[in-house]
Amino acid sequence: MPHATTSPTPLLRTRAVGAGHLRAFVAVARHLNFRAAADELALTQSAVSRQIQSLEDEVGIPLFLRHSRAVELTGAGAQLLHAVQPALESIDATVRQIRQTVGRKSVAITTWASFAAMWLIPRLEAFQRAYPDIDIRIDTGDAVVDLDTTDVDLAIRYSAGVSDAAAKALFGEELVLVASPALLRSGPAVRSPADAARYTLIETGDVHRMPQLEWLSWQRWFAANGCDQLQPPRWLYFNYAHQIVQAALAGQGLAIARLPLVADALAAGTLIEVLPEHRLASPLSYWLLQGPRSSERPEVQAFCQWLMNEALQTRNAMQGASQQAQ
């Protein structure tokens, strides 16, 4: 018997697809019509058709089904559109942002989300009033940004110290127990550290992930006050410090907070310090670092000076809160 023959398996393409034809692909996919896509792109219909054919050759599979009066996406075409369209929109948005900043004064700051939400952003309006011609960009995240290799001008860091000799200390911190006035009015009295365990306690969910978070743990606070065997009726966990303070403001429990970040709330009375005689010292401080390529720019110098003035006000507010606690 003759041996059965099989079709050869097509070789899989491994070369990355060139990006040049993707905009034509998205236009055709949006209109499902080559002529309408050509009008949008200011090209001839045959030019758009050639671009799509080239893209299909590169991908190795048809992306459209051609009919006499219209086209429709194949399954592969729909899959590619799902990836390409948002990517092009993101690229276009970034290019627009870059074009808008050409010739404008701007300062870029990197810090972490809770500091931006609780300290920096509420103060920015004052800077914007004083310097309306300077744009501000705030990048938040847990990753440390290298100021030597990025376009970020300033960094605000939270640590026991920094290796940069030019870094400026903004302020140190103490850890304080806080709660909303409404919660304290409606709940049991808190006269000793053990009484805190009668409330819901709010804490970061990954308190043991980083050393600086250990300082914010209720376990450490109870141990420092000789009652580490206590457990509250319930726990409430969040990922970020500003979420913890927001929950405390909403009356959902007691929280351990960083004094520099809640000094304004304590002064305004929206938060009440509980057991002020049981504050804990923290080895961590807040530091301002400046990128090496930014030091001579007047707008960066203006922002640094403004930031140091705001930090001085925070130190004064912390001192006032400490005096009231004594």
C-alpha positions in Angstrom: 0.0 0.0 0.0 1.3 3.5 -0.8 2.2 5.5 2.2 -0.2 8.3 3.2 1.2 11.8 2.6 0.8 14.7 5.0 1.0 18.4 4.3 4.2 19.9 5.7 3.8 21.8 8.9 4.3 25.6 8.2 7.3 27.1 9.9 6.3 29.3 12.8 7.5 32.9 12.4 9.6 34.2 15.2 10.6 37.6 14.0 8.8 40.5 15.8 6.2 42.2 13.8 7.1 45.7 12.6 5.0 48.4 14.0 4.6 50.5 10.8 1.4 48.9 9.6 -0.4 48.6 12.9 -2.1 52.1 12.6 -3.5 51.1 9.2 -4.7 47.8 10.7 -6.5 49.6 13.6 -8.2 52.1 11.1 -9.5 49.3 8.9 -10.7 47.3 12.0 -12.5 50.4 13.3 -14.3 51.2 10.0 -14.4 47.6 8.5 -13.9 49.4 5.3 -10.6 50.1 3.4 -11.8 53.3 1.7 -13.0 54.9 5.0 -9.7 53.8 6.7 -7.7 55.4 3.8 -9.7 58.7 4.2 -8.8 58.7 7.9 -5.2 58.1 7.2 -4.9 60.4 4.2 -3.7 57.5 2.1 -4.9 55.8 -1.0 -7.0 52.8 -0.7 -4.4 50.7 -2.5 -1.7 51.9 0.0 -3.8 50.8 3.0 -4.5 47.5 1.3 -0.8 46.9 0.7 0.0 47.7 4.4 -2.6 45.2 5.6 -1.3 42.6 3.2 2.2 43.1 4.5 1.1 42.9 8.1 -0.8 39.6 7.4 2.4 38.3 5.7 4.4 39.2 8.8 1.8 37.6 11.2 1.4 34.6 9.0 -2.4 34.4 9.0 -5.3 36.5 7.5 -6.5 39.3 9.8 -9.6 40.2 7.7 -12.2 38.4 5.6 -12.7 40.3 2.4 -16.2 40.6 1.0 -17.5 42.5 -2.0 -18.7 45.5 -0.1 -17.0 45.2 3.4 -14.5 43.4 5.5 -14.7 41.7 8.8 -12.1 40.7 11.4 -11.0 37.1 11.7 -10.5 35.6 15.1 -6.8 36.4 14.9 -7.6 39.9 13.8 -9.8 40.5 16.8 -7.1 39.1 19.1 -4.5 41.5 17.6 -6.9 44.5 17.7 -7.5 43.8 21.4 -3.7 44.2 22.1 -2.8 46.9 19.5 -5.6 49.5 20.0 -5.0 50.3 23.7 -1.3 50.3 23.1 -1.6 52.9 20.3 -3.9 55.0 22.3 -1.5 55.0 25.2 1.4 56.0 22.9 -0.7 58.8 21.4 -1.6 60.1 24.9 2.0 60.1 25.9 3.1 61.9 22.8 0.4 64.5 23.4 1.6 65.0 27.0 5.2 65.4 25.8 4.3 67.9 23.2 2.3 69.9 25.8 5.4 70.2 28.0 7.7 71.5 25.3 8.9 74.9 26.4 7.1 74.7 29.7 8.6 74.8 33.2 8.0 71.6 35.1 9.1 69.7 38.2 8.8 65.9 38.6 8.7 64.4 42.0 8.8 60.7 43.0 7.5 59.6 46.4 5.2 56.9 47.8 1.4 57.0 47.5 0.5 57.6 51.2 2.9 60.5 51.6 1.6 62.1 48.4 -2.0 61.7 49.4 -1.7 62.8 53.1 1.0 65.4 53.0 2.1 66.6 49.6 -1.1 66.9 47.5 -3.1 68.9 50.1 -0.3 71.5 50.1 0.2 71.9 46.4 -2.4 74.5 45.9 -0.3 77.0 47.7 2.6 76.4 45.4 0.5 76.6 42.3 -0.9 79.9 43.4 2.6 81.2 43.9 4.0 79.7 40.7 1.2 79.3 38.2 3.6 78.8 35.3 5.3 75.7 36.8 3.7 72.3 36.0 4.0 69.5 38.7 4.2 65.8 38.0 4.0 63.4 40.9 5.0 59.8 40.4 4.1 57.4 43.2 5.2 53.9 43.8 7.2 51.6 46.1 10.1 51.2 43.7 13.1 53.5 44.3 13.7 55.7 41.3 17.3 56.4 40.2 17.6 60.2 39.9 20.8 59.8 37.9 19.2 58.0 35.0 15.5 59.2 34.8 13.8 62.5 34.1 12.6 62.8 37.7 13.9 65.9 39.5 13.2 65.2 43.1 12.6 62.2 45.4 11.1 62.2 48.9 12.2 59.1 50.8 11.3 57.5 54.1 14.2 55.8 55.8 16.6 55.8 58.8 19.1 57.6 56.7 20.3 58.2 53.1 23.7 57.8 51.5 23.4 61.1 49.5 25.3 63.8 51.4 23.3 66.5 49.8 20.0 65.1 51.0 17.9 67.4 53.2 16.0 66.2 56.2 12.4 67.3 56.1 11.2 66.0 59.5 11.4 63.0 61.8 8.4 61.2 63.2 6.7 59.7 66.2 3.9 57.1 66.2 0.6 58.1 67.8 -2.7 56.4 68.4 -5.6 58.2 66.7 -9.3 57.8 66.4 -12.3 59.9 65.3 -14.1 62.0 68.0 -17.4 60.3 67.2 -15.9 56.8 67.8 -14.4 57.8 71.2 -17.7 59.4 72.3 -19.7 56.3 71.5 -17.2 53.7 72.7 -15.6 52.6 76.0 -13.1 54.9 77.7 -9.5 54.5 76.8 -7.5 55.2 80.0 -4.7 52.6 79.7 -3.0 50.7 76.8 -5.1 47.6 77.6 -8.3 49.6 76.9 -7.2 50.0 73.2 -7.9 46.3 72.7 -11.6 46.9 73.3 -11.8 48.6 69.9 -11.4 47.4 66.4 -7.7 47.9 65.5 -6.7 49.1 62.1 -3.3 47.9 60.7 -1.4 47.4 57.5 -2.1 44.0 56.0 1.6 43.3 55.2 3.1 44.8 58.4 5.9 42.2 58.5 7.0 42.8 54.8 9.3 45.7 55.4 11.2 46.8 58.5 9.7 50.3 58.5 6.2 48.7 58.7 7.1 46.8 61.8 7.3 50.1 63.6 3.6 50.6 62.8 2.4 47.2 64.2 0.0 46.9 67.1 2.0 43.9 68.3 5.0 46.2 68.9 2.9 48.9 70.5 1.3 46.4 72.9 4.6 44.8 73.7 6.2 48.2 74.5 3.3 48.8 76.9 3.5 45.4 78.6 0.2 43.9 77.3 1.3 42.0 74.2 -1.1 39.1 74.9 -4.2 41.2 74.2 -6.4 40.7 71.1 -9.1 43.1 69.9 -12.6 42.1 69.0 -11.7 42.4 65.3 -8.9 43.6 63.0 -9.2 45.8 59.9 -6.4 45.6 57.4 -5.3 47.9 54.6 -2.4 48.1 52.2 -1.5 51.8 52.6 -1.1 54.3 55.4 -3.5 56.8 53.9 -6.2 54.1 53.8 -5.6 53.3 57.5 -6.0 57.0 58.4 -9.1 57.3 56.2 -10.6 54.4 58.1 -9.8 56.0 61.4 -11.4 59.3 60.2 -14.5 57.3 59.3 -14.7 56.0 62.8 -14.0 52.4 62.0 -11.4 51.8 64.7 -8.2 52.9 66.4 -5.0 53.3 64.3 -1.3 53.8 64.8 -0.4 56.8 62.6 2.8 58.7 61.7 2.6 62.0 63.4 3.9 64.1 60.5 1.1 62.8 58.3 -1.7 63.4 60.8 -0.5 66.6 62.5 -2.9 68.7 60.5 -5.9 66.4 61.3 -5.0 66.5 65.0 -4.8 70.3 64.9 -8.1 70.5 63.1 -9.8 68.1 65.6 -10.9 65.6 62.9 -8.7 63.0 64.6 -8.0 62.7 68.4 -4.8 61.4 69.8 -5.5 58.6 72.2 -3.1 57.9 75.1 -0.6 60.6 74.1 1.7 59.6 76.9 2.3 56.3 75.2 3.7 57.6 71.9 6.5 55.6 70.3 9.7 57.1 68.9 10.5 56.1 65.3 14.0 55.8 63.9 12.8 56.8 60.4 12.8 60.3 58.9 11.6 62.0 55.7 14.3 63.1 53.2 14.4 65.3 50.1 16.9 64.2 47.4 17.6 66.2 44.2 18.6 64.8 40.8 22.1 65.9 39.6 20.8 67.4 36.4 18.1 69.5 38.1 20.0 71.6 40.6 20.5 74.6 38.4 16.9 74.9 37.2 15.1 77.8 38.8 11.8 76.0 38.9 13.3 73.1 40.8 15.0 75.5 43.2 11.7 77.2 43.8 9.9 74.0 44.5 12.7 72.8 46.9 12.5 76.1 48.9 8.7 75.9 49.1 9.0 72.2 50.2 11.5 73.1 53.0 9.2 75.9 54.2 6.2 73.5 54.3 8.4 70.9 56.2 9.2 73.6 58.8 5.5 74.2 59.3 5.0 70.5 59.8 7.9 70.4 62.4 6.2 73.2 64.2 2.8 71.5 64.1 4.5 68.3 65.5 6.1 70.3 68.3 2.7 71.8 69.1 1.1 68.4 69.2 3.9 67.1 71.4 3.4 70.0 73.9 -0.3 69.4 74.1 0.4 65.7 74.7 2.5 66.5 77.8 
